[in-house]
């Protein structure tokens, strides 16, 4: 079943803004569409926590 996921693209890596419920190594199909963001600082805070190993998806609503 198709599912829409918003993600951030940084340094050739696509980072989803919510946890994906798919097995690691699964093949997926991406449709890339640029989305304007209203809160870039919120996204940066999420990325910082994610980089530190925290699952911060529940803390941020995008």
Secondary structure, DSSP 8 states (H G I E B T S, - for coil): ------EEEETTEEEESS---S-TT------------S-HHHHHHHHHHHHTT---TTT---
